[in-house]
């Protein structure tokens, strides 16, 4: 029975994404956006539950990818389409397709390359991208009750979609300990400040908070990658000296 606990969380992820799509086309954009965050919470815990109970499986991996494709690929794209691109014709449709294709490529690449051990990511993760899209819509609805500028929104959608399939390193979440100094402490402080800012006004502040997290994540990821490259180069030099 324990092997189904993680699959139940994945099902919650999938159902949240499907209902988000239905809510978006019924005009309930705030509900749709919040459901993307619910899907992200389900997704954040299904893998942890599977590892805790030792129930990880190939089926679970594939099922999770199918759910992620709906909740973090199709759903956020259609929410943005319903909000800003519905009346733009073919150009709006083309922009909507970009994050869907990018999410599919990323998830397929993840299934091939993931080893379950890496703490950092390569490129923007699909759940973080989906939360960014949902937060953008929530902010626009809360602040202006309308799309601020469809060209700006289109640019954000395209850039964030390209970041999903990029090879730019993105630091993972910090370890929740004060004993680990350096980059982890910086990431932990940034996360704490963003959570506090978000809590002050979730609908209005979610988007800028997520943008700060993404920028900080990429900056930390680049620093980590350079440090790892330098350490590897140093090890190679030491091995060469030992051989000689």
N, C-alpha and C positions, 0 to 999 in steps of 0.2 A: 504493500500500500504506500509506503514512504516514497517509492519511485515516482508516484503521481503528484506529490506535493509541488515539485518544481513545474510540472506540466500544467497544473491548475493555475499557477501564477502566470505562466505564459499565455494561458487561455484568457486570463484577466487582461493581459496586455492586448491580445487580439480583439477582444470584445470592446475594449476602450477605444481602439482605433476605428472599428466599424461604426460604433455609435457616434464618434466624433465626426465622421464623414456625413452621416445622416443629419446630425445637428447643424452642421455647416450649411447644408443645402436647404434646411428649414429656416435658416436665418439666425440660429442661436449660436453666434460665433464665440461668445465668451464661454459657454458650456463646452463647445467643441475644443477650444484652446485648452481649457482646464483638463479635459479628458486626455489630451496628449501628455500632460504632466502625470496624470494617473497611470497611463501606459508606461511611462518612463520609470515610475516607482516599481511597478510589477516587474519590468525588465531588469531593474537593478538587483532584485532579490531572487529571481528564479535560478540564476546560475549559482549564487551563494547557497541556496537551499539544496540544489542538486549536489554540490560538493560536500555540504555538511552531512547529508544522508548517504553519500557515496553512490548516488543514483544517476550520475552523468551517463549519457548514452548518445549514440549517433542520431537516434530518433529525436531526442530532446534538442540536439543542436539544430537539426533541420527544421523542427517545429518552431523553435525560437526564431530562426531566420525568416520563416514564412510570416510569423506574427509581426516581426520587426519591419518587414517589407510593407505591410499594411499600415501599421501604426506610425512608423518613422519615415516611410517613403511616400506612400499614396495619400494618407490622411492629411499630413501638414501641407502637402502640395495642393490638395483640393480645398483645404480651408483658405489658403491664400488666394486661390483661384476664385472661390465664391466671394471673397472679400474685395479683391482689387482688380482681378483680370477678367471677370465674367463678361464684361461689356467691351473688351478690347479685341475680340475676334481672334484671328489666327495668331497674331503676335502674343496675346495673352495665353493662348493654348500652348504655344511653343515654350514660353518661359515656364509654364506649369510642368511640362514634361521633363525639364532639366533636372530638378531634384529627384524625380521618380527614377530616372535612368541612373543618376549618380548613386542613389541609395542601393539600387540593384547591383551595380558594379562593386560597390564597397562591401556589401554583404556576401557576394559571391567570393570576392577576394579574401574576406575574413574567414570564410569556411575552409578555404584552401590553406591559408597561411597561419591561422591562429594556433598557438601551442598551449594556450591556457595559463602561461607562466608570466608573460610580459605584463608589466605594470603600466607602461606607457602605451600610447597609440601612435599609429601613423595616419595622419590626416584627421579631420574632424569626425568624431563618432556620429553615427546616424541618430541616436537618441538626443545628443546635444544639439545637432542641427534641427531636429524636429521641435525641440523646446524653443530654440531661437525663433523659428518661423511662427510657432504658436504665440510666443511672447510678443513678437512684432505686431501681430493682429490684435492681441489683447491691449497693448499699449495704444494703438491707433484708435480702437473703439472707446477706450476709457478716456483718452485725452481729447479726441476730435470727433468721435462718433462716425468716422469716415476714413477712407484711405488718404493719408497725407499727400502722397505723390506716388502714382503708380510706377513712374520711372525709377524712383529711389527704391521702392519695394522690389522691383524687378532686379535691380542691380544687387541688392542684398541677397536675394534668392539665388542668383547666378553665382555670385562670389562664394557664398557659403556652400553651395552645391559643389563647386570646383574644389573647395577645401576638403570636402569629404573624400574625393578620389586623389587628392594630392599625396605627396610623400613627405610633407612637412611633419616633423615629430610633435606630438601633443602630449604633454605630461598628464598622467592619470591623477585621480583624486589623491590628496595627501593622506598619509597615515595619521590616524588620530592619536598622536602622542606628542608630548612636549619634550621628550628626551632626544628626539632626532632633530638636530639643528640644521642650518643651511637652507637648501632649497625647500625641503619639506616644511620647515617652519614658516617660510614665506608663503607657500601655497596654502597652508592652514590658516594663516592670518588673512590672506586675500579671500578665502572661502568664507570665513567668519564675517568679515566686513560686508561681503556681497549678500549673505543670508540676512544680516541685520537690515541692510538697505532694502532688500526685497520685502521683508516683513513689514516695513513701514507703510507700503502701499503696493501689494502684490501685482495688481493689474497694470499699474503705471510703471513700476520699477523693475519688473521681471526682465524686460528686454535689455536695458542698460547693464543690469547686474550680470546677465548671461554673456553679454559682449565683453565685459571686463574679465570674466572667468576664461573665456576663449582666448583673448589676447594674452592673458597671464599664462594660460596653459601652453600656448605655442612658444612663448618666450622661455618658459621653464623647460619645455621639451627640447628646444634648440640648445640651451645651455647643457642639459643632460647629455644630449647626443655628442656635442663637442667634447665634453669631459670624458665620455666613454671612448671616443676616438683617440683622444690623447693618451688615455690609460692603455689602450690596445697597442698604440704605437710604441709606448714606453716598454711594454712587455715584449714586443717584438725585438726592440733594441737590446734588451737584457738577454733574451734568448740567443741573439746573434753573438753577443759578447761571450756568453757561456760556451757556445760551440767553438768559437775561436780559441 
